[in-house]
Amino acid sequence: MKPVTGWRKSSRSSATQTCVEVGRTADGAAVRDSKDRTAGHLATTHRQWQTFLRALKADHFG
């Protein structure tokens, strides 16, 4: 497993239920639930992460 650094909480996370943190890996990003950090994380490549961010900005999940 590649190390994840620089975890930061999303500015869109609420204080009650939907809390997400994003960290960096050598070749991409990782996402975890900030209320249950021991549950692990989902890792992506740089390309996958950029595709996901473009889809969010285009409101494809709306």
mmCIF file of the N, C-alpha and C atoms, coordinates in Angstrom:
data_MODEL
# 
_entry.id   MODEL 
# 
loop_
_atom_site.group_PDB 
_atom_site.id 
_atom_site.type_symbol 
_atom_site.label_atom_id 
_atom_site.label_alt_id 
_atom_site.label_comp_id 
_atom_site.label_asym_id 
_atom_site.label_entity_id 
_atom_site.label_seq_id 
_atom_site.pdbx_PDB_ins_code 
_atom_site.Cartn_x 
_atom_site.Cartn_y 
_atom_site.Cartn_z 
_atom_site.occupancy 
_atom_site.B_iso_or_equiv 
_atom_site.pdbx_formal_charge 
_atom_site.auth_seq_id 
_atom_site.auth_comp_id 
_atom_site.auth_asym_id 
_atom_site.auth_atom_id 
_atom_site.pdbx_PDB_model_num 
ATOM 1   N N  . MET A 1 1  ? 0.841   -1.172 0.000   1.00 0.00 ? 1  MET A N  1 
ATOM 2   C CA . MET A 1 1  ? 0.000   0.000  0.000   1.00 0.00 ? 1  MET A CA 1 
ATOM 3   C C  . MET A 1 1  ? 0.894   1.247  0.000   1.00 0.00 ? 1  MET A C  1 
ATOM 4   N N  . LYS A 1 2  ? 0.572   2.189  -0.865  1.00 0.00 ? 2  LYS A N  1 
ATOM 5   C CA . LYS A 1 2  ? 1.353   3.414  -0.964  1.00 0.00 ? 2  LYS A CA 1 
ATOM 6   C C  . LYS A 1 2  ? 0.988   4.363  0.168   1.00 0.00 ? 2  LYS A C  1 
ATOM 7   N N  . PRO A 1 3  ? 1.974   5.056  0.719   1.00 0.00 ? 3  PRO A N  1 
ATOM 8   C CA . PRO A 1 3  ? 1.674   5.982  1.811   1.00 0.00 ? 3  PRO A CA 1 
ATOM 9   C C  . PRO A 1 3  ? 0.838   7.176  1.328   1.00 0.00 ? 3  PRO A C  1 
ATOM 10  N N  . VAL A 1 4  ? -0.042  7.621  2.212   1.00 0.00 ? 4  VAL A N  1 
ATOM 11  C CA . VAL A 1 4  ? -0.893  8.781  1.927   1.00 0.00 ? 4  VAL A CA 1 
ATOM 12  C C  . VAL A 1 4  ? -0.463  9.902  2.861   1.00 0.00 ? 4  VAL A C  1 
ATOM 13  N N  . THR A 1 5  ? -0.291  11.099 2.309   1.00 0.00 ? 5  THR A N  1 
ATOM 14  C CA . THR A 1 5  ? 0.139   12.249 3.095   1.00 0.00 ? 5  THR A CA 1 
ATOM 15  C C  . THR A 1 5  ? -0.816  13.417 2.896   1.00 0.00 ? 5  THR A C  1 
ATOM 16  N N  . GLY A 1 6  ? -0.712  14.384 3.781   1.00 0.00 ? 6  GLY A N  1 
ATOM 17  C CA . GLY A 1 6  ? -1.445  15.627 3.631   1.00 0.00 ? 6  GLY A CA 1 
ATOM 18  C C  . GLY A 1 6  ? -2.951  15.512 3.691   1.00 0.00 ? 6  GLY A C  1 
ATOM 19  N N  . TRP A 1 7  ? -3.463  14.636 4.554   1.00 0.00 ? 7  TRP A N  1 
ATOM 20  C CA . TRP A 1 7  ? -4.915  14.497 4.667   1.00 0.00 ? 7  TRP A CA 1 
ATOM 21  C C  . TRP A 1 7  ? -5.534  15.851 5.009   1.00 0.00 ? 7  TRP A C  1 
ATOM 22  N N  . ARG A 1 8  ? -6.637  16.190 4.334   1.00 0.00 ? 8  ARG A N  1 
ATOM 23  C CA . ARG A 1 8  ? -7.371  17.402 4.683   1.00 0.00 ? 8  ARG A CA 1 
ATOM 24  C C  . ARG A 1 8  ? -8.856  17.162 4.509   1.00 0.00 ? 8  ARG A C  1 
ATOM 25  N N  . LYS A 1 9  ? -9.627  17.766 5.374   1.00 0.00 ? 9  LYS A N  1 
ATOM 26  C CA . LYS A 1 9  ? -11.072 17.591 5.349   1.00 0.00 ? 9  LYS A CA 1 
ATOM 27  C C  . LYS A 1 9  ? -11.683 18.458 4.263   1.00 0.00 ? 9  LYS A C  1 
ATOM 28  N N  . SER A 1 10 ? -12.633 17.909 3.560   1.00 0.00 ? 10 SER A N  1 
ATOM 29  C CA . SER A 1 10 ? -13.305 18.646 2.500   1.00 0.00 ? 10 SER A CA 1 
ATOM 30  C C  . SER A 1 10 ? -14.059 19.841 3.063   1.00 0.00 ? 10 SER A C  1 
ATOM 31  N N  . SER A 1 11 ? -14.024 20.945 2.354   1.00 0.00 ? 11 SER A N  1 
ATOM 32  C CA . SER A 1 11 ? -14.773 22.139 2.780   1.00 0.00 ? 11 SER A CA 1 
ATOM 33  C C  . SER A 1 11 ? -16.271 21.906 2.649   1.00 0.00 ? 11 SER A C  1 
ATOM 34  N N  . ARG A 1 12 ? -16.676 20.888 1.907   1.00 0.00 ? 12 ARG A N  1 
ATOM 35  C CA . ARG A 1 12 ? -18.094 20.554 1.730   1.00 0.00 ? 12 ARG A CA 1 
ATOM 36  C C  . ARG A 1 12 ? -18.602 19.576 2.781   1.00 0.00 ? 12 ARG A C  1 
ATOM 37  N N  . SER A 1 13 ? -17.737 19.081 3.637   1.00 0.00 ? 13 SER A N  1 
ATOM 38  C CA . SER A 1 13 ? -18.153 18.138 4.675   1.00 0.00 ? 13 SER A CA 1 
ATOM 39  C C  . SER A 1 13 ? -18.954 18.861 5.742   1.00 0.00 ? 13 SER A C  1 
ATOM 40  N N  . SER A 1 14 ? -19.990 18.192 6.201   1.00 0.00 ? 14 SER A N  1 
ATOM 41  C CA . SER A 1 14 ? -20.793 18.768 7.281   1.00 0.00 ? 14 SER A CA 1 
ATOM 42  C C  . SER A 1 14 ? -20.270 18.275 8.620   1.00 0.00 ? 14 SER A C  1 
ATOM 43  N N  . ALA A 1 15 ? -20.682 18.926 9.662   1.00 0.00 ? 15 ALA A N  1 
ATOM 44  C CA . ALA A 1 15 ? -20.219 18.562 10.996  1.00 0.00 ? 15 ALA A CA 1 
ATOM 45  C C  . ALA A 1 15 ? -20.959 17.353 11.563  1.00 0.00 ? 15 ALA A C  1 
ATOM 46  N N  . THR A 1 16 ? -21.985 16.880 10.882  1.00 0.00 ? 16 THR A N  1 
ATOM 47  C CA . THR A 1 16 ? -22.789 15.819 11.455  1.00 0.00 ? 16 THR A CA 1 
ATOM 48  C C  . THR A 1 16 ? -22.628 14.459 10.784  1.00 0.00 ? 16 THR A C  1 
ATOM 49  N N  . GLN A 1 17 ? -22.794 14.375 9.460   1.00 0.00 ? 17 GLN A N  1 
ATOM 50  C CA . GLN A 1 17 ? -22.818 13.050 8.845   1.00 0.00 ? 17 GLN A CA 1 
ATOM 51  C C  . GLN A 1 17 ? -21.856 12.861 7.686   1.00 0.00 ? 17 GLN A C  1 
ATOM 52  N N  . THR A 1 18 ? -21.762 13.777 6.785   1.00 0.00 ? 18 THR A N  1 
ATOM 53  C CA . THR A 1 18 ? -20.993 13.563 5.566   1.00 0.00 ? 18 THR A CA 1 
ATOM 54  C C  . THR A 1 18 ? -19.627 14.217 5.668   1.00 0.00 ? 18 THR A C  1 
ATOM 55  N N  . CYS A 1 19 ? -18.670 13.492 6.193   1.00 0.00 ? 19 CYS A N  1 
ATOM 56  C CA . CYS A 1 19 ? -17.321 14.022 6.392   1.00 0.00 ? 19 CYS A CA 1 
ATOM 57  C C  . CYS A 1 19 ? -16.325 13.208 5.577   1.00 0.00 ? 19 CYS A C  1 
ATOM 58  N N  . VAL A 1 20 ? -15.628 13.886 4.686   1.00 0.00 ? 20 VAL A N  1 
ATOM 59  C CA . VAL A 1 20 ? -14.688 13.231 3.794   1.00 0.00 ? 20 VAL A CA 1 
ATOM 60  C C  . VAL A 1 20 ? -13.339 13.928 3.890   1.00 0.00 ? 20 VAL A C  1 
ATOM 61  N N  . GLU A 1 21 ? -12.276 13.133 3.853   1.00 0.00 ? 21 GLU A N  1 
ATOM 62  C CA . GLU A 1 21 ? -10.922 13.678 3.819   1.00 0.00 ? 21 GLU A CA 1 
ATOM 63  C C  . GLU A 1 21 ? -10.231 13.178 2.556   1.00 0.00 ? 21 GLU A C  1 
ATOM 64  N N  . VAL A 1 22 ? -9.369  14.022 2.006   1.00 0.00 ? 22 VAL A N  1 
ATOM 65  C CA . VAL A 1 22 ? -8.608  13.676 0.811   1.00 0.00 ? 22 VAL A CA 1 
ATOM 66  C C  . VAL A 1 22 ? -7.129  13.793 1.134   1.00 0.00 ? 22 VAL A C  1 
ATOM 67  N N  . GLY A 1 23 ? -6.359  12.820 0.688   1.00 0.00 ? 23 GLY A N  1 
ATOM 68  C CA . GLY A 1 23 ? -4.911  12.842 0.876   1.00 0.00 ? 23 GLY A CA 1 
ATOM 69  C C  . GLY A 1 23 ? -4.208  12.576 -0.438  1.00 0.00 ? 23 GLY A C  1 
ATOM 70  N N  . ARG A 1 24 ? -2.918  12.831 -0.456  1.00 0.00 ? 24 ARG A N  1 
ATOM 71  C CA . ARG A 1 24 ? -2.119  12.631 -1.670  1.00 0.00 ? 24 ARG A CA 1 
ATOM 72  C C  . ARG A 1 24 ? -1.334  11.327 -1.589  1.00 0.00 ? 24 ARG A C  1 
ATOM 73  N N  . THR A 1 25 ? -1.211  10.678 -2.751  1.00 0.00 ? 25 THR A N  1 
ATOM 74  C CA . THR A 1 25 ? -0.309  9.543  -2.892  1.00 0.00 ? 25 THR A CA 1 
ATOM 75  C C  . THR A 1 25 ? 0.736   9.932  -3.929  1.00 0.00 ? 25 THR A C  1 
ATOM 76  N N  . ALA A 1 26 ? 1.704   9.085  -4.141  1.00 0.00 ? 26 ALA A N  1 
ATOM 77  C CA . ALA A 1 26 ? 2.767   9.393  -5.095  1.00 0.00 ? 26 ALA A CA 1 
ATOM 78  C C  . ALA A 1 26 ? 2.224   9.588  -6.509  1.00 0.00 ? 26 ALA A C  1 
ATOM 79  N N  . ASP A 1 27 ? 1.151   8.882  -6.848  1.00 0.00 ? 27 ASP A N  1 
ATOM 80  C CA . ASP A 1 27 ? 0.618   8.993  -8.213  1.00 0.00 ? 27 ASP A CA 1 
ATOM 81  C C  . ASP A 1 27 ? -0.870  9.314  -8.277  1.00 0.00 ? 27 ASP A C  1 
ATOM 82  N N  . GLY A 1 28 ? -1.436  9.898  -7.206  1.00 0.00 ? 28 GLY A N  1 
ATOM 83  C CA . GLY A 1 28 ? -2.854  10.206 -7.245  1.00 0.00 ? 28 GLY A CA 1 
ATOM 84  C C  . GLY A 1 28 ? -3.378  10.749 -5.931  1.00 0.00 ? 28 GLY A C  1 
ATOM 85  N N  . ALA A 1 29 ? -4.546  10.252 -5.552  1.00 0.00 ? 29 ALA A N  1 
ATOM 86  C CA . ALA A 1 29 ? -5.212  10.743 -4.342  1.00 0.00 ? 29 ALA A CA 1 
ATOM 87  C C  . ALA A 1 29 ? -5.880  9.586  -3.620  1.00 0.00 ? 29 ALA A C  1 
ATOM 88  N N  . ALA A 1 30 ? -6.244  9.849  -2.370  1.00 0.00 ? 30 ALA A N  1 
ATOM 89  C CA . ALA A 1 30 ? -6.967  8.870  -1.560  1.00 0.00 ? 30 ALA A CA 1 
ATOM 90  C C  . ALA A 1 30 ? -8.092  9.598  -0.829  1.00 0.00 ? 30 ALA A C  1 
ATOM 91  N N  . VAL A 1 31 ? -9.189  8.886  -0.590  1.00 0.00 ? 31 VAL A N  1 
ATOM 92  C CA . VAL A 1 31 ? -10.357 9.454  0.085   1.00 0.00 ? 31 VAL A CA 1 
ATOM 93  C C  . VAL A 1 31 ? -10.724 8.533  1.237   1.00 0.00 ? 31 VAL A C  1 
ATOM 94  N N  . ARG A 1 32 ? -11.096 9.138  2.374   1.00 0.00 ? 32 ARG A N  1 
ATOM 95  C CA . ARG A 1 32 ? -11.536 8.333  3.521   1.00 0.00 ? 32 ARG A CA 1 
ATOM 96  C C  . ARG A 1 32 ? -12.637 9.074  4.274   1.00 0.00 ? 32 ARG A C  1 
ATOM 97  N N  . ASP A 1 33 ? -13.349 8.321  5.087   1.00 0.00 ? 33 ASP A N  1 
ATOM 98  C CA . ASP A 1 33 ? -14.383 8.864  5.964   1.00 0.00 ? 33 ASP A CA 1 
ATOM 99  C C  . ASP A 1 33 ? -13.689 9.423  7.199   1.00 0.00 ? 33 ASP A C  1 
ATOM 100 N N  . SER A 1 34 ? -13.803 10.719 7.432   1.00 0.00 ? 34 SER A N  1 
ATOM 101 C CA . SER A 1 34 ? -13.087 11.319 8.557   1.00 0.00 ? 34 SER A CA 1 
ATOM 102 C C  . SER A 1 34 ? -13.670 10.914 9.910   1.00 0.00 ? 34 SER A C  1 
ATOM 103 N N  . LYS A 1 35 ? -14.863 10.354 9.918   1.00 0.00 ? 35 LYS A N  1 
ATOM 104 C CA . LYS A 1 35 ? -15.449 9.901  11.186  1.00 0.00 ? 35 LYS A CA 1 
ATOM 105 C C  . LYS A 1 35 ? -15.055 8.462  11.513  1.00 0.00 ? 35 LYS A C  1 
ATOM 106 N N  . ASP A 1 36 ? -14.466 7.756  10.534  1.00 0.00 ? 36 ASP A N  1 
ATOM 107 C CA . ASP A 1 36 ? -14.017 6.376  10.760  1.00 0.00 ? 36 ASP A CA 1 
ATOM 108 C C  . ASP A 1 36 ? -12.724 6.148  9.991   1.00 0.00 ? 36 ASP A C  1 
ATOM 109 N N  . ARG A 1 37 ? -11.678 6.804  10.409  1.00 0.00 ? 37 ARG A N  1 
ATOM 110 C CA . ARG A 1 37 ? -10.391 6.747  9.712   1.00 0.00 ? 37 ARG A CA 1 
ATOM 111 C C  . ARG A 1 37 ? -9.781  5.350  9.700   1.00 0.00 ? 37 ARG A C  1 
ATOM 112 N N  . THR A 1 38 ? -10.130 4.520  10.658  1.00 0.00 ? 38 THR A N  1 
ATOM 113 C CA . THR A 1 38 ? -9.577  3.167  10.722  1.00 0.00 ? 38 THR A CA 1 
ATOM 114 C C  . THR A 1 38 ? -10.187 2.236  9.683   1.00 0.00 ? 38 THR A C  1 
ATOM 115 N N  . ALA A 1 39 ? -11.243 2.664  9.013   1.00 0.00 ? 39 ALA A N  1 
ATOM 116 C CA . ALA A 1 39 ? -11.908 1.823  8.009   1.00 0.00 ? 39 ALA A CA 1 
ATOM 117 C C  . ALA A 1 39 ? -11.128 1.735  6.703   1.00 0.00 ? 39 ALA A C  1 
ATOM 118 N N  . GLY A 1 40 ? -10.071 2.521  6.580   1.00 0.00 ? 40 GLY A N  1 
ATOM 119 C CA . GLY A 1 40 ? -9.273  2.484  5.367   1.00 0.00 ? 40 GLY A CA 1 
ATOM 120 C C  . GLY A 1 40 ? -9.621  3.632  4.436   1.00 0.00 ? 40 GLY A C  1 
ATOM 121 N N  . HIS A 1 41 ? -9.120  3.529  3.209   1.00 0.00 ? 41 HIS A N  1 
ATOM 122 C CA . HIS A 1 41 ? -9.351  4.598  2.241   1.00 0.00 ? 41 HIS A CA 1 
ATOM 123 C C  . HIS A 1 41 ? -9.451  4.021  0.834   1.00 0.00 ? 41 HIS A C  1 
ATOM 124 N N  . LEU A 1 42 ? -9.979  4.821  -0.060  1.00 0.00 ? 42 LEU A N  1 
ATOM 125 C CA . LEU A 1 42 ? -10.071 4.489  -1.468  1.00 0.00 ? 42 LEU A CA 1 
ATOM 126 C C  . LEU A 1 42 ? -8.980  5.267  -2.194  1.00 0.00 ? 42 LEU A C  1 
ATOM 127 N N  . ALA A 1 43 ? -8.101  4.572  -2.902  1.00 0.00 ? 43 ALA A N  1 
ATOM 128 C CA . ALA A 1 43 ? -7.008  5.231  -3.613  1.00 0.00 ? 43 ALA A CA 1 
ATOM 129 C C  . ALA A 1 43 ? -7.286  5.272  -5.109  1.00 0.00 ? 43 ALA A C  1 
ATOM 130 N N  . THR A 1 44 ? -6.874  6.351  -5.755  1.00 0.00 ? 44 THR A N  1 
ATOM 131 C CA . THR A 1 44 ? -7.040  6.514  -7.197  1.00 0.00 ? 44 THR A CA 1 
ATOM 132 C C  . THR A 1 44 ? -5.719  6.950  -7.822  1.00 0.00 ? 44 THR A C  1 
ATOM 133 N N  . THR A 1 45 ? -5.618  6.764  -9.124  1.00 0.00 ? 45 THR A N  1 
ATOM 134 C CA . THR A 1 45 ? -4.481  7.316  -9.852  1.00 0.00 ? 45 THR A CA 1 
ATOM 135 C C  . THR A 1 45 ? -4.749  8.798  -10.099 1.00 0.00 ? 45 THR A C  1 
ATOM 136 N N  . HIS A 1 46 ? -3.735  9.504  -10.524 1.00 0.00 ? 46 HIS A N  1 
ATOM 137 C CA . HIS A 1 46 ? -3.903  10.926 -10.836 1.00 0.00 ? 46 HIS A CA 1 
ATOM 138 C C  . HIS A 1 46 ? -4.968  11.112 -11.922 1.00 0.00 ? 46 HIS A C  1 
ATOM 139 N N  . ARG A 1 47 ? -4.906  10.299 -12.940 1.00 0.00 ? 47 ARG A N  1 
ATOM 140 C CA . ARG A 1 47 ? -5.881  10.409 -14.040 1.00 0.00 ? 47 ARG A CA 1 
ATOM 141 C C  . ARG A 1 47 ? -7.305  10.139 -13.558 1.00 0.00 ? 47 ARG A C  1 
ATOM 142 N N  . GLN A 1 48 ? -7.490  9.113  -12.748 1.00 0.00 ? 48 GLN A N  1 
ATOM 143 C CA . GLN A 1 48 ? -8.830  8.812  -12.216 1.00 0.00 ? 48 GLN A CA 1 
ATOM 144 C C  . GLN A 1 48 ? -9.349  9.967  -11.368 1.00 0.00 ? 48 GLN A C  1 
ATOM 145 N N  . TRP A 1 49 ? -8.486  10.537 -10.542 1.00 0.00 ? 49 TRP A N  1 
ATOM 146 C CA . TRP A 1 49 ? -8.886  11.632 -9.662  1.00 0.00 ? 49 TRP A CA 1 
ATOM 147 C C  . TRP A 1 49 ? -9.290  12.855 -10.490 1.00 0.00 ? 49 TRP A C  1 
ATOM 148 N N  . GLN A 1 50 ? -8.508  13.190 -11.509 1.00 0.00 ? 50 GLN A N  1 
ATOM 149 C CA . GLN A 1 50 ? -8.831  14.332 -12.361 1.00 0.00 ? 50 GLN A CA 1 
ATOM 150 C C  . GLN A 1 50 ? -10.149 14.123 -13.098 1.00 0.00 ? 50 GLN A C  1 
ATOM 151 N N  . THR A 1 51 ? -10.397 12.911 -13.557 1.00 0.00 ? 51 THR A N  1 
ATOM 152 C CA . THR A 1 51 ? -11.669 12.592 -14.230 1.00 0.00 ? 51 THR A CA 1 
ATOM 153 C C  . THR A 1 51 ? -12.831 12.748 -13.263 1.00 0.00 ? 51 THR A C  1 
ATOM 154 N N  . PHE A 1 52 ? -12.670 12.275 -12.043 1.00 0.00 ? 52 PHE A N  1 
ATOM 155 C CA . PHE A 1 52 ? -13.700 12.413 -11.014 1.00 0.00 ? 52 PHE A CA 1 
ATOM 156 C C  . PHE A 1 52 ? -13.986 13.885 -10.718 1.00 0.00 ? 52 PHE A C  1 
ATOM 157 N N  . LEU A 1 53 ? -12.938 14.685 -10.556 1.00 0.00 ? 53 LEU A N  1 
ATOM 158 C CA . LEU A 1 53 ? -13.133 16.107 -10.265 1.00 0.00 ? 53 LEU A CA 1 
ATOM 159 C C  . LEU A 1 53 ? -13.842 16.828 -11.413 1.00 0.00 ? 53 LEU A C  1 
ATOM 160 N N  . ARG A 1 54 ? -13.485 16.508 -12.647 1.00 0.00 ? 54 ARG A N  1 
ATOM 161 C CA . ARG A 1 54 ? -14.172 17.119 -13.799 1.00 0.00 ? 54 ARG A CA 1 
ATOM 162 C C  . ARG A 1 54 ? -15.652 16.747 -13.799 1.00 0.00 ? 54 ARG A C  1 
ATOM 163 N N  . ALA A 1 55 ? -15.964 15.496 -13.477 1.00 0.00 ? 55 ALA A N  1 
ATOM 164 C CA . ALA A 1 55 ? -17.364 15.063 -13.436 1.00 0.00 ? 55 ALA A CA 1 
ATOM 165 C C  . ALA A 1 55 ? -18.125 15.786 -12.327 1.00 0.00 ? 55 ALA A C  1 
ATOM 166 N N  . LEU A 1 56 ? -17.491 15.988 -11.178 1.00 0.00 ? 56 LEU A N  1 
ATOM 167 C CA . LEU A 1 56 ? -18.136 16.742 -10.094 1.00 0.00 ? 56 LEU A CA 1 
ATOM 168 C C  . LEU A 1 56 ? -18.436 18.171 -10.521 1.00 0.00 ? 56 LEU A C  1 
ATOM 169 N N  . LYS A 1 57 ? -17.441 18.826 -11.117 1.00 0.00 ? 57 LYS A N  1 
ATOM 170 C CA . LYS A 1 57 ? -17.608 20.212 -11.545 1.00 0.00 ? 57 LYS A CA 1 
ATOM 171 C C  . LYS A 1 57 ? -18.663 20.369 -12.624 1.00 0.00 ? 57 LYS A C  1 
ATOM 172 N N  . ALA A 1 58 ? -18.839 19.337 -13.442 1.00 0.00 ? 58 ALA A N  1 
ATOM 173 C CA . ALA A 1 58 ? -19.854 19.356 -14.496 1.00 0.00 ? 58 ALA A CA 1 
ATOM 174 C C  . ALA A 1 58 ? -21.212 18.899 -13.986 1.00 0.00 ? 58 ALA A C  1 
ATOM 175 N N  . ASP A 1 59 ? -21.309 18.602 -12.679 1.00 0.00 ? 59 ASP A N  1 
ATOM 176 C CA . ASP A 1 59 ? -22.546 18.181 -12.024 1.00 0.00 ? 59 ASP A CA 1 
ATOM 177 C C  . ASP A 1 59 ? -23.126 16.886 -12.602 1.00 0.00 ? 59 ASP A C  1 
ATOM 178 N N  . HIS A 1 60 ? -22.265 15.947 -12.933 1.00 0.00 ? 60 HIS A N  1 
ATOM 179 C CA . HIS A 1 60 ? -22.720 14.657 -13.464 1.00 0.00 ? 60 HIS A CA 1 
ATOM 180 C C  . HIS A 1 60 ? -23.353 13.771 -12.389 1.00 0.00 ? 60 HIS A C  1 
ATOM 181 N N  . PHE A 1 61 ? -23.207 14.127 -11.142 1.00 0.00 ? 61 PHE A N  1 
ATOM 182 C CA . PHE A 1 61 ? -23.763 13.310 -10.062 1.00 0.00 ? 61 PHE A CA 1 
ATOM 183 C C  . PHE A 1 61 ? -24.992 13.953 -9.441  1.00 0.00 ? 61 PHE A C  1 
ATOM 184 N N  . GLY A 1 62 ? -25.365 15.140 -9.934  1.00 0.00 ? 62 GLY A N  1 
ATOM 185 C CA . GLY A 1 62 ? -26.439 15.961 -9.392  1.00 0.00 ? 62 GLY A CA 1 
ATOM 186 C C  . GLY A 1 62 ? -27.697 15.271 -9.156  1.00 0.00 ? 62 GLY A C  1 
# 
